[in-house]
Amino acid sequence: MRWTRAKNAGQLGLLAALGLVPLGFLLSSLSGMSDPVAVVTGVVVPIVCSALVVLATVPVARSPLSPAYTGFIVAWTALGALTLGAVALLFVSYEMSQGPPPSNPALVIGGAASVGSAFGLAFGLTDARQRWAQGQLERANGQLTVLNRVLRHNIRNAMTVVRGRARFIRQQAEASQRAGADGAGDGLADHAVVVEENAERLLGVSEHARHIDAVIGPDDDVEEVATTVDLVGVAEGAIERLGAEHPAAEFVAPAAVACRVRAHPLTEVAVSELIENAVVHGGDAPRVAVSVRRDGDGATLRVDDDGPGIPPETVEAIQRGYETSMRHADGLGLWLVRWVVDRSVADLGFDADGDGQTVTIRFERVETADGEPSPAASGDPNDLPDADATGGGRPTAATADSP
């Protein structure tokens, strides 16, 4: 992450240099010129162009095009300067071969390069904006594809089951009432359970859709949606809630050491979704270990379980970022995780070793006001205990053998 910021700063510095170097040369040439027409055409216009390149550095740095397209814009600017500079060089060479050379060949070439850099910057900004808009459109289309598939497939199928079971219950109840016989409705309880389960699924899908709408809303500026989140506190809160809902599950919580990261406000929902997914698919007595580890300027949240693992086709779809008719994920939970991770400018990873599933999210760590990393209780400030690897995690009260 530091390398990305340093690389972007270097590219912005190069963009400014493409304007500053010719600007300084042109300003120094003003003192030796007396012809007003020559001053305007040979110096003033190129000076304005170079100044525009320098001034453009600030809005480029603050725009959503940075850092992804900064290098692209710099390349276009340099290409424009080199192209017109080369044309001017050929012109000067031709003039020198035909007769007396221009009074100031370097000024002609430098002025042409300055104008070329401005044109290159304009082309670069236009092309970068188009590419960025295309990327945003593709991302939105991928998200809408997932939502459309879930709304068409999952909700429709669940509602079909609910309607069919409800109709059967109604018909059986009416028949029982007409017959007036005791025990005629004994089998209705099983159907009622199926109705309840599918209703719960619909409620879950609705809740996921609500959170996803908040994540992929109209505001696409990551700076506006990122906040400071305590990963350890988020994990502990999720484990506490899920422990009450799943008393047969065993949880290992991360060590009680705050670790603050830059993340989307709905990171808590995403972390809870990962842990709950491990519990739900982990069998009758699942074990889920959650750990947080610092790594340089980042921090990694890790969720390990002993379940069957996430299907490969689901992992493939989530990592690819969109679904196909043959490869798609089941439900919205992991998509919610993926999009929260994207909006947090974090990295999502999956690993299955045959004995369970591991999911990791690496965030950018936030330093405190005094410049030091977020406080640790003891030990190396760059290494939080890993519950699964070191045994430093704290088993929670909601375990399989709890009283």
RONU-951165 format. One record per residue (C-alpha): residue number from 1; y, z, x. Coordinates in Angstrom, 3 decimals, always signed. Last residue first. Example, Ala and Ser with C-alpha at 12.3 -4.5 7.8 and 13.67 -1.06 7.14 Angstrom:
<rs>
{num=2, Y=-1.060, Z=+7.140, X=+13.670}
{num=1, Y=-4.500, Z=+7.800, X=+12.300}
</rs>
This chain:
<rs>
{num=403, Y=-24.792, Z=+30.779, X=-22.112}
{num=402, Y=-24.390, Z=+27.730, X=-19.893}
{num=401, Y=-27.579, Z=+25.986, X=-18.837}
{num=400, Y=-26.598, Z=+22.482, X=-19.966}
{num=399, Y=-23.081, Z=+22.849, X=-18.758}
{num=398, Y=-19.779, Z=+23.425, X=-20.575}
{num=397, Y=-18.411, Z=+26.313, X=-18.519}
{num=396, Y=-17.481, Z=+23.924, X=-15.763}
{num=395, Y=-19.204, Z=+23.436, X=-12.445}
{num=394, Y=-16.511, Z=+23.507, X=-9.732}
{num=393, Y=-16.612, Z=+20.800, X=-7.111}
{num=392, Y=-16.916, Z=+21.599, X=-3.439}
{num=391, Y=-20.518, Z=+20.432, X=-3.247}
{num=390, Y=-19.517, Z=+18.136, X=-0.441}
{num=389, Y=-20.294, Z=+14.639, X=-1.662}
{num=388, Y=-20.248, Z=+15.049, X=-5.432}
{num=387, Y=-17.330, Z=+17.419, X=-5.639}
{num=386, Y=-15.285, Z=+15.651, X=-2.983}
{num=385, Y=-12.919, Z=+18.163, X=-1.431}
{num=384, Y=-9.383, Z=+16.873, X=-0.953}
{num=383, Y=-8.678, Z=+15.323, X=+2.411}
{num=382, Y=-5.235, Z=+14.334, X=+3.640}
{num=381, Y=-3.805, Z=+17.859, X=+3.563}
{num=380, Y=-6.674, Z=+19.049, X=+5.777}
{num=379, Y=-7.657, Z=+22.529, X=+4.668}
{num=378, Y=-6.014, Z=+24.826, X=+2.160}
{num=377, Y=-4.425, Z=+25.025, X=-1.270}
{num=376, Y=-3.026, Z=+21.553, X=-1.158}
{num=375, Y=+0.533, Z=+20.554, X=-1.997}
{num=374, Y=+1.566, Z=+17.001, X=-2.896}
{num=373, Y=+2.333, Z=+15.133, X=+0.289}
{num=372, Y=+5.419, Z=+16.148, X=+2.262}
{num=371, Y=+8.757, Z=+14.365, X=+1.948}
{num=370, Y=+10.678, Z=+17.395, X=+0.723}
{num=369, Y=+10.850, Z=+15.973, X=-2.803}
{num=368, Y=+7.066, Z=+15.698, X=-3.083}
{num=367, Y=+5.071, Z=+12.633, X=-2.121}
{num=366, Y=+3.348, Z=+10.427, X=-4.690}
{num=365, Y=-0.097, Z=+8.930, X=-4.010}
{num=364, Y=-0.714, Z=+5.297, X=-4.918}
{num=363, Y=-3.865, Z=+5.140, X=-7.024}
{num=362, Y=-7.503, Z=+4.267, X=-6.297}
{num=361, Y=-9.831, Z=+4.242, X=-9.306}
{num=360, Y=-13.558, Z=+4.669, X=-8.772}
{num=359, Y=-16.601, Z=+4.242, X=-11.019}
{num=358, Y=-20.052, Z=+5.306, X=-9.863}
{num=357, Y=-23.173, Z=+4.692, X=-11.935}
{num=356, Y=-26.610, Z=+6.233, X=-11.746}
{num=355, Y=-29.738, Z=+6.417, X=-9.648}
{num=354, Y=-30.174, Z=+2.654, X=-9.212}
{num=353, Y=-27.268, Z=+2.350, X=-6.775}
{num=352, Y=-24.548, Z=+1.212, X=-9.186}
{num=351, Y=-20.978, Z=+0.700, X=-7.944}
{num=350, Y=-17.828, Z=-0.162, X=-9.872}
{num=349, Y=-14.238, Z=-0.334, X=-8.589}
{num=348, Y=-10.747, Z=-0.265, X=-10.095}
{num=347, Y=-7.628, Z=-0.575, X=-7.919}
{num=346, Y=-4.159, Z=+0.698, X=-8.866}
{num=345, Y=-0.856, Z=-0.964, X=-9.757}
{num=344, Y=-0.624, Z=+1.569, X=-12.631}
{num=343, Y=-0.286, Z=-1.263, X=-15.146}
{num=342, Y=-3.499, Z=-2.791, X=-13.797}
{num=341, Y=-5.323, Z=+0.549, X=-13.957}
{num=340, Y=-4.208, Z=+1.031, X=-17.576}
{num=339, Y=-5.450, Z=-2.489, X=-18.288}
{num=338, Y=-8.882, Z=-1.898, X=-16.764}
{num=337, Y=-9.367, Z=+1.497, X=-18.445}
{num=336, Y=-8.460, Z=+0.060, X=-21.864}
{num=335, Y=-10.889, Z=-2.771, X=-21.180}
{num=334, Y=-13.530, Z=-0.160, X=-20.401}
{num=333, Y=-13.046, Z=+1.445, X=-23.816}
{num=332, Y=-12.646, Z=-1.712, X=-25.904}
{num=331, Y=-16.146, Z=-2.460, X=-27.125}
{num=330, Y=-19.148, Z=-3.993, X=-25.396}
{num=329, Y=-18.067, Z=-6.287, X=-22.592}
{num=328, Y=-18.428, Z=-10.055, X=-22.586}
{num=327, Y=-20.323, Z=-12.775, X=-20.783}
{num=326, Y=-21.836, Z=-15.579, X=-22.878}
{num=325, Y=-18.882, Z=-16.409, X=-25.138}
{num=324, Y=-16.533, Z=-15.747, X=-22.243}
{num=323, Y=-14.431, Z=-12.695, X=-21.507}
{num=322, Y=-11.351, Z=-11.993, X=-19.428}
{num=321, Y=-10.246, Z=-9.879, X=-16.491}
{num=320, Y=-12.883, Z=-10.951, X=-13.980}
{num=319, Y=-13.570, Z=-7.333, X=-13.044}
{num=318, Y=-14.055, Z=-6.321, X=-16.681}
{num=317, Y=-16.241, Z=-9.353, X=-17.466}
{num=316, Y=-18.460, Z=-8.833, X=-14.418}
{num=315, Y=-18.806, Z=-5.104, X=-15.084}
{num=314, Y=-19.934, Z=-5.855, X=-18.643}
{num=313, Y=-22.388, Z=-8.512, X=-17.469}
{num=312, Y=-23.793, Z=-6.055, X=-14.927}
{num=311, Y=-24.572, Z=-3.463, X=-17.637}
{num=310, Y=-22.950, Z=-0.072, X=-16.898}
{num=309, Y=-25.362, Z=+2.446, X=-15.429}
{num=308, Y=-28.633, Z=+3.947, X=-16.657}
{num=307, Y=-27.310, Z=+7.513, X=-16.445}
{num=306, Y=-27.033, Z=+9.913, X=-13.522}
{num=305, Y=-23.235, Z=+9.981, X=-13.465}
{num=304, Y=-20.472, Z=+9.736, X=-10.881}
{num=303, Y=-16.723, Z=+9.494, X=-11.617}
{num=302, Y=-14.399, Z=+9.067, X=-8.625}
{num=301, Y=-10.614, Z=+9.350, X=-8.559}
{num=300, Y=-9.158, Z=+7.995, X=-5.330}
{num=299, Y=-5.808, Z=+8.970, X=-3.829}
{num=298, Y=-3.509, Z=+6.767, X=-1.783}
{num=297, Y=-1.039, Z=+7.019, X=+1.104}
{num=296, Y=-3.781, Z=+7.893, X=+3.561}
{num=295, Y=-6.937, Z=+8.577, X=+1.557}
{num=294, Y=-6.910, Z=+11.629, X=-0.670}
{num=293, Y=-10.073, Z=+12.400, X=-2.613}
{num=292, Y=-10.540, Z=+13.383, X=-6.251}
{num=291, Y=-13.954, Z=+14.181, X=-7.717}
{num=290, Y=-15.650, Z=+14.013, X=-11.116}
{num=289, Y=-19.360, Z=+14.710, X=-11.491}
{num=288, Y=-21.198, Z=+13.843, X=-14.716}
{num=287, Y=-24.651, Z=+15.118, X=-15.624}
{num=286, Y=-26.280, Z=+13.918, X=-18.823}
{num=285, Y=-28.679, Z=+16.001, X=-20.909}
{num=284, Y=-29.922, Z=+13.840, X=-23.805}
{num=283, Y=-29.215, Z=+10.471, X=-22.188}
{num=282, Y=-26.326, Z=+9.393, X=-19.969}
{num=281, Y=-24.814, Z=+6.669, X=-22.145}
{num=280, Y=-22.530, Z=+8.987, X=-24.133}
{num=279, Y=-21.731, Z=+11.179, X=-21.135}
{num=278, Y=-20.819, Z=+8.370, X=-18.718}
{num=277, Y=-18.659, Z=+6.686, X=-21.366}
{num=276, Y=-16.981, Z=+10.026, X=-22.024}
{num=275, Y=-16.061, Z=+10.374, X=-18.353}
{num=274, Y=-14.639, Z=+6.858, X=-18.134}
{num=273, Y=-12.776, Z=+7.202, X=-21.450}
{num=272, Y=-11.258, Z=+10.518, X=-20.395}
{num=271, Y=-9.959, Z=+8.858, X=-17.237}
{num=270, Y=-8.402, Z=+6.056, X=-19.306}
{num=269, Y=-6.818, Z=+8.475, X=-21.790}
{num=268, Y=-5.366, Z=+10.571, X=-18.960}
{num=267, Y=-4.013, Z=+7.393, X=-17.353}
{num=266, Y=-2.015, Z=+6.741, X=-20.525}
{num=265, Y=+1.299, Z=+7.578, X=-18.814}
{num=264, Y=+0.655, Z=+4.777, X=-16.274}
{num=263, Y=+0.228, Z=+5.894, X=-12.690}
{num=262, Y=+1.936, Z=+7.048, X=-9.490}
{num=261, Y=-0.151, Z=+9.855, X=-8.085}
{num=260, Y=-0.039, Z=+13.633, X=-7.833}
{num=259, Y=-2.973, Z=+15.558, X=-6.411}
{num=258, Y=-3.055, Z=+19.220, X=-7.405}
{num=257, Y=-5.896, Z=+21.267, X=-5.957}
{num=256, Y=-8.373, Z=+22.907, X=-8.352}
{num=255, Y=-11.464, Z=+21.257, X=-6.861}
{num=254, Y=-12.780, Z=+18.425, X=-9.025}
{num=253, Y=-14.927, Z=+19.211, X=-12.084}
{num=252, Y=-18.716, Z=+19.064, X=-12.230}
{num=251, Y=-19.874, Z=+18.524, X=-15.806}
{num=250, Y=-23.246, Z=+19.153, X=-17.423}
{num=249, Y=-23.821, Z=+17.769, X=-20.912}
{num=248, Y=-25.641, Z=+19.624, X=-23.671}
{num=247, Y=-22.385, Z=+21.027, X=-25.101}
{num=246, Y=-20.980, Z=+17.544, X=-25.809}
{num=245, Y=-17.803, Z=+17.909, X=-27.914}
{num=244, Y=-16.638, Z=+21.141, X=-26.264}
{num=243, Y=-17.397, Z=+19.765, X=-22.815}
{num=242, Y=-15.557, Z=+16.571, X=-23.718}
{num=241, Y=-12.301, Z=+18.457, X=-24.234}
{num=240, Y=-12.591, Z=+20.579, X=-21.093}
{num=239, Y=-13.741, Z=+17.614, X=-19.020}
{num=238, Y=-10.755, Z=+15.516, X=-20.119}
{num=237, Y=-8.295, Z=+18.290, X=-19.316}
{num=236, Y=-9.886, Z=+18.915, X=-15.919}
{num=235, Y=-9.713, Z=+15.214, X=-15.040}
{num=234, Y=-6.023, Z=+14.954, X=-15.975}
{num=233, Y=-5.177, Z=+18.126, X=-14.074}
{num=232, Y=-6.927, Z=+16.820, X=-10.964}
{num=231, Y=-5.197, Z=+13.455, X=-11.203}
{num=230, Y=-1.720, Z=+14.980, X=-11.549}
{num=229, Y=+0.368, Z=+12.106, X=-12.921}
{num=228, Y=+3.804, Z=+10.868, X=-11.868}
{num=227, Y=+5.096, Z=+7.969, X=-13.970}
{num=226, Y=+4.697, Z=+4.210, X=-14.218}
{num=225, Y=+5.794, Z=+2.411, X=-17.383}
{num=224, Y=+9.289, Z=+1.232, X=-16.408}
{num=223, Y=+8.451, Z=+0.243, X=-12.838}
{num=222, Y=+5.551, Z=-1.847, X=-14.117}
{num=221, Y=+7.971, Z=-4.088, X=-15.992}
{num=220, Y=+5.897, Z=-5.876, X=-18.635}
{num=219, Y=+7.569, Z=-4.235, X=-21.629}
{num=218, Y=+6.302, Z=-6.113, X=-24.710}
{num=217, Y=+3.255, Z=-3.873, X=-25.173}
{num=216, Y=+0.039, Z=-4.162, X=-23.180}
{num=215, Y=-0.453, Z=-0.423, X=-22.608}
{num=214, Y=+0.823, Z=+0.866, X=-25.966}
{num=213, Y=-1.190, Z=-1.767, X=-27.845}
{num=212, Y=-4.191, Z=-0.729, X=-25.781}
{num=211, Y=-3.776, Z=+2.859, X=-26.954}
{num=210, Y=-3.714, Z=+1.834, X=-30.607}
{num=209, Y=-6.658, Z=-0.526, X=-30.134}
{num=208, Y=-8.661, Z=+2.278, X=-28.537}
{num=207, Y=-7.936, Z=+4.538, X=-31.504}
{num=206, Y=-8.965, Z=+1.831, X=-33.981}
{num=205, Y=-12.158, Z=+1.152, X=-32.050}
{num=204, Y=-12.995, Z=+4.850, X=-32.111}
{num=203, Y=-12.303, Z=+5.107, X=-35.843}
{num=202, Y=-14.516, Z=+2.117, X=-36.438}
{num=201, Y=-17.313, Z=+3.677, X=-34.429}
{num=200, Y=-16.945, Z=+6.909, X=-36.366}
{num=199, Y=-17.277, Z=+4.971, X=-39.630}
{num=198, Y=-20.421, Z=+3.396, X=-38.245}
{num=197, Y=-21.911, Z=+6.803, X=-37.535}
{num=196, Y=-20.901, Z=+8.182, X=-40.943}
{num=195, Y=-22.473, Z=+5.295, X=-42.844}
{num=194, Y=-25.675, Z=+5.647, X=-40.828}
{num=193, Y=-25.768, Z=+9.362, X=-41.626}
{num=192, Y=-25.261, Z=+8.629, X=-45.334}
{num=191, Y=-28.218, Z=+6.276, X=-45.218}
{num=190, Y=-30.399, Z=+9.035, X=-43.867}
{num=189, Y=-29.135, Z=+11.479, X=-46.517}
{num=188, Y=-30.002, Z=+9.072, X=-49.329}
{num=187, Y=-33.708, Z=+9.453, X=-48.784}
{num=186, Y=-34.028, Z=+12.509, X=-51.049}
{num=185, Y=-32.240, Z=+10.812, X=-53.955}
{num=184, Y=-35.067, Z=+10.868, X=-56.455}
{num=183, Y=-35.792, Z=+14.510, X=-55.676}
{num=182, Y=-35.458, Z=+15.628, X=-59.277}
{num=181, Y=-35.734, Z=+12.966, X=-62.001}
{num=180, Y=-32.986, Z=+12.152, X=-64.507}
{num=179, Y=-34.018, Z=+8.507, X=-64.522}
{num=178, Y=-30.507, Z=+7.245, X=-65.252}
{num=177, Y=-28.974, Z=+9.611, X=-62.718}
{num=176, Y=-31.460, Z=+8.633, X=-60.083}
{num=175, Y=-30.796, Z=+4.945, X=-60.713}
{num=174, Y=-27.057, Z=+5.504, X=-60.373}
{num=173, Y=-27.558, Z=+7.428, X=-57.145}
{num=172, Y=-29.803, Z=+4.735, X=-55.776}
{num=171, Y=-27.301, Z=+2.013, X=-56.621}
{num=170, Y=-24.430, Z=+3.946, X=-55.092}
{num=169, Y=-26.395, Z=+4.723, X=-51.943}
{num=168, Y=-27.377, Z=+1.059, X=-51.615}
{num=167, Y=-23.785, Z=-0.078, X=-52.025}
{num=166, Y=-22.651, Z=+2.413, X=-49.398}
{num=165, Y=-25.343, Z=+1.204, X=-47.041}
{num=164, Y=-24.353, Z=-2.441, X=-47.473}
{num=163, Y=-20.626, Z=-1.769, X=-47.199}
{num=162, Y=-20.983, Z=+0.396, X=-44.106}
{num=161, Y=-23.306, Z=-2.123, X=-42.447}
{num=160, Y=-20.908, Z=-4.984, X=-43.160}
{num=159, Y=-18.021, Z=-2.827, X=-41.938}
{num=158, Y=-19.758, Z=-2.312, X=-38.614}
{num=157, Y=-20.446, Z=-6.021, X=-38.220}
{num=156, Y=-16.867, Z=-7.005, X=-39.060}
{num=155, Y=-15.383, Z=-4.280, X=-36.875}
{num=154, Y=-17.456, Z=-5.263, X=-33.855}
{num=153, Y=-17.301, Z=-9.039, X=-34.138}
{num=152, Y=-13.967, Z=-10.335, X=-35.391}
{num=151, Y=-11.796, Z=-7.394, X=-34.335}
{num=150, Y=-13.648, Z=-7.046, X=-31.039}
{num=149, Y=-13.475, Z=-10.748, X=-30.253}
{num=148, Y=-9.808, Z=-10.970, X=-31.187}
{num=147, Y=-8.939, Z=-7.972, X=-29.050}
{num=146, Y=-10.800, Z=-9.415, X=-26.060}
{num=145, Y=-9.233, Z=-12.841, X=-26.462}
{num=144, Y=-5.829, Z=-11.238, X=-26.914}
{num=143, Y=-6.206, Z=-9.514, X=-23.551}
{num=142, Y=-7.199, Z=-12.737, X=-21.839}
{num=141, Y=-4.354, Z=-14.606, X=-23.489}
{num=140, Y=-1.905, Z=-11.934, X=-22.361}
{num=139, Y=-3.160, Z=-12.191, X=-18.786}
{num=138, Y=-2.964, Z=-15.988, X=-18.878}
{num=137, Y=+0.563, Z=-15.831, X=-20.264}
{num=136, Y=+1.668, Z=-13.343, X=-17.620}
{num=135, Y=+0.198, Z=-15.575, X=-14.919}
{num=134, Y=+1.964, Z=-18.608, X=-16.349}
{num=133, Y=+5.232, Z=-16.689, X=-16.468}
{num=132, Y=+4.800, Z=-15.695, X=-12.823}
{num=131, Y=+4.019, Z=-19.293, X=-11.840}
{num=130, Y=+7.046, Z=-20.578, X=-13.730}
{num=129, Y=+9.289, Z=-17.903, X=-12.241}
{num=128, Y=+8.002, Z=-18.728, X=-8.753}
{num=127, Y=+8.678, Z=-22.447, X=-9.249}
{num=126, Y=+12.241, Z=-21.858, X=-10.402}
{num=125, Y=+12.961, Z=-19.302, X=-7.691}
{num=124, Y=+11.530, Z=-21.577, X=-5.008}
{num=123, Y=+13.440, Z=-24.633, X=-6.208}
{num=122, Y=+16.715, Z=-22.696, X=-6.197}
{num=121, Y=+15.965, Z=-21.197, X=-2.786}
{num=120, Y=+15.149, Z=-24.641, X=-1.405}
{num=119, Y=+18.464, Z=-25.980, X=-2.704}
{num=118, Y=+20.314, Z=-23.101, X=-1.062}
{num=117, Y=+18.356, Z=-23.541, X=+2.182}
{num=116, Y=+19.170, Z=-27.257, X=+2.189}
{num=115, Y=+22.906, Z=-26.577, X=+1.961}
{num=114, Y=+22.655, Z=-24.289, X=+4.976}
{num=113, Y=+20.480, Z=-26.785, X=+6.887}
{num=112, Y=+23.058, Z=-29.520, X=+6.253}
{num=111, Y=+25.829, Z=-27.299, X=+7.569}
{num=110, Y=+23.843, Z=-26.434, X=+10.679}
{num=109, Y=+23.083, Z=-30.104, X=+11.415}
{num=108, Y=+26.691, Z=-31.202, X=+10.956}
{num=107, Y=+28.023, Z=-28.206, X=+12.884}
{num=106, Y=+25.642, Z=-28.890, X=+15.766}
{num=105, Y=+26.823, Z=-32.507, X=+15.953}
{num=104, Y=+30.514, Z=-31.515, X=+16.401}
{num=103, Y=+32.772, Z=-34.507, X=+17.101}
{num=102, Y=+30.159, Z=-36.993, X=+15.943}
{num=101, Y=+28.699, Z=-39.186, X=+18.689}
{num=100, Y=+30.485, Z=-42.347, X=+19.911}
{num=99, Y=+28.373, Z=-45.438, X=+19.328}
{num=98, Y=+25.148, Z=-46.685, X=+17.840}
{num=97, Y=+22.655, Z=-44.359, X=+19.530}
{num=96, Y=+24.815, Z=-41.320, X=+18.870}
{num=95, Y=+25.100, Z=-42.230, X=+15.206}
{num=94, Y=+21.311, Z=-42.564, X=+14.928}
{num=93, Y=+20.726, Z=-39.207, X=+16.552}
{num=92, Y=+23.292, Z=-37.581, X=+14.251}
{num=91, Y=+21.587, Z=-39.059, X=+11.186}
{num=90, Y=+18.133, Z=-38.017, X=+12.388}
{num=89, Y=+19.398, Z=-34.480, X=+12.975}
{num=88, Y=+21.008, Z=-34.430, X=+9.523}
{num=87, Y=+17.677, Z=-35.408, X=+7.933}
{num=86, Y=+15.914, Z=-32.710, X=+9.958}
{num=85, Y=+18.428, Z=-30.091, X=+8.799}
{num=84, Y=+17.988, Z=-31.285, X=+5.217}
{num=83, Y=+14.219, Z=-30.744, X=+5.449}
{num=82, Y=+14.261, Z=-27.622, X=+7.614}
{num=81, Y=+16.688, Z=-25.794, X=+5.319}
{num=80, Y=+14.755, Z=-26.777, X=+2.197}
{num=79, Y=+11.441, Z=-25.749, X=+3.759}
{num=78, Y=+12.889, Z=-22.391, X=+4.811}
{num=77, Y=+14.023, Z=-21.687, X=+1.253}
{num=76, Y=+10.681, Z=-22.803, X=-0.208}
{num=75, Y=+8.782, Z=-20.566, X=+2.218}
{num=74, Y=+11.030, Z=-17.598, X=+1.438}
{num=73, Y=+10.398, Z=-18.054, X=-2.298}
{num=72, Y=+6.606, Z=-18.111, X=-1.775}
{num=71, Y=+6.785, Z=-15.083, X=+0.491}
{num=70, Y=+8.581, Z=-13.163, X=-2.243}
{num=69, Y=+6.098, Z=-14.232, X=-4.937}
{num=68, Y=+3.856, Z=-11.171, X=-5.273}
{num=67, Y=+6.399, Z=-8.634, X=-3.998}
{num=66, Y=+8.623, Z=-9.249, X=-5.887}
{num=65, Y=+8.662, Z=-11.770, X=-8.754}
{num=64, Y=+9.258, Z=-8.901, X=-11.190}
{num=63, Y=+12.876, Z=-8.905, X=-9.939}
{num=62, Y=+14.518, Z=-6.181, X=-7.879}
{num=61, Y=+13.821, Z=-7.719, X=-4.454}
{num=60, Y=+14.812, Z=-11.187, X=-5.712}
{num=59, Y=+18.036, Z=-9.754, X=-7.147}
{num=58, Y=+18.911, Z=-8.259, X=-3.720}
{num=57, Y=+17.955, Z=-11.234, X=-1.525}
{num=56, Y=+20.030, Z=-13.649, X=-3.606}
{num=55, Y=+23.208, Z=-12.440, X=-1.874}
{num=54, Y=+22.027, Z=-13.808, X=+1.475}
{num=53, Y=+21.026, Z=-17.187, X=+0.022}
{num=52, Y=+24.295, Z=-17.424, X=-1.910}
{num=51, Y=+26.240, Z=-16.680, X=+1.283}
{num=50, Y=+24.453, Z=-19.542, X=+3.037}
{num=49, Y=+25.417, Z=-21.958, X=+0.240}
{num=48, Y=+29.035, Z=-20.771, X=+0.206}
{num=47, Y=+29.237, Z=-21.188, X=+3.987}
{num=46, Y=+27.718, Z=-24.693, X=+3.701}
{num=45, Y=+30.464, Z=-25.662, X=+1.201}
{num=44, Y=+33.232, Z=-24.123, X=+3.312}
{num=43, Y=+32.149, Z=-25.609, X=+6.654}
{num=42, Y=+31.753, Z=-29.374, X=+6.794}
{num=41, Y=+33.104, Z=-30.523, X=+3.461}
{num=40, Y=+35.944, Z=-28.030, X=+3.112}
{num=39, Y=+36.862, Z=-27.762, X=+6.806}
{num=38, Y=+36.575, Z=-31.508, X=+7.329}
{num=37, Y=+38.960, Z=-32.125, X=+4.451}
{num=36, Y=+41.391, Z=-29.507, X=+5.762}
{num=35, Y=+41.427, Z=-31.034, X=+9.310}
{num=34, Y=+42.255, Z=-28.224, X=+11.750}
{num=33, Y=+38.871, Z=-27.021, X=+12.996}
{num=32, Y=+38.211, Z=-24.876, X=+16.062}
{num=31, Y=+38.598, Z=-21.504, X=+14.395}
{num=30, Y=+36.231, Z=-22.376, X=+11.571}
{num=29, Y=+33.210, Z=-22.795, X=+13.849}
{num=28, Y=+32.561, Z=-19.049, X=+14.155}
{num=27, Y=+32.194, Z=-18.839, X=+10.398}
{num=26, Y=+29.630, Z=-21.631, X=+10.446}
{num=25, Y=+27.475, Z=-19.952, X=+13.101}
{num=24, Y=+27.550, Z=-16.608, X=+11.309}
{num=23, Y=+26.571, Z=-18.196, X=+8.011}
{num=22, Y=+23.819, Z=-20.227, X=+9.693}
{num=21, Y=+22.156, Z=-17.002, X=+10.864}
{num=20, Y=+22.922, Z=-14.931, X=+7.753}
{num=19, Y=+21.346, Z=-17.213, X=+5.156}
{num=18, Y=+17.869, Z=-17.698, X=+6.587}
{num=17, Y=+18.177, Z=-14.136, X=+7.898}
{num=16, Y=+18.397, Z=-12.793, X=+4.334}
{num=15, Y=+15.152, Z=-14.551, X=+3.442}
{num=14, Y=+13.519, Z=-13.217, X=+6.618}
{num=13, Y=+14.571, Z=-9.690, X=+5.692}
{num=12, Y=+13.075, Z=-10.151, X=+2.226}
{num=11, Y=+9.820, Z=-11.277, X=+3.842}
{num=10, Y=+9.813, Z=-8.280, X=+6.165}
{num=9, Y=+10.434, Z=-5.894, X=+3.278}
{num=8, Y=+7.542, Z=-7.468, X=+1.353}
{num=7, Y=+5.217, Z=-7.045, X=+4.327}
{num=6, Y=+6.278, Z=-3.430, X=+4.782}
{num=5, Y=+5.697, Z=-2.679, X=+1.091}
{num=4, Y=+2.278, Z=-4.326, X=+1.161}
{num=3, Y=+1.359, Z=-2.543, X=+4.407}
{num=2, Y=+2.342, Z=+0.769, X=+2.872}
{num=1, Y=+0.000, Z=+0.000, X=+0.000}
</rs>
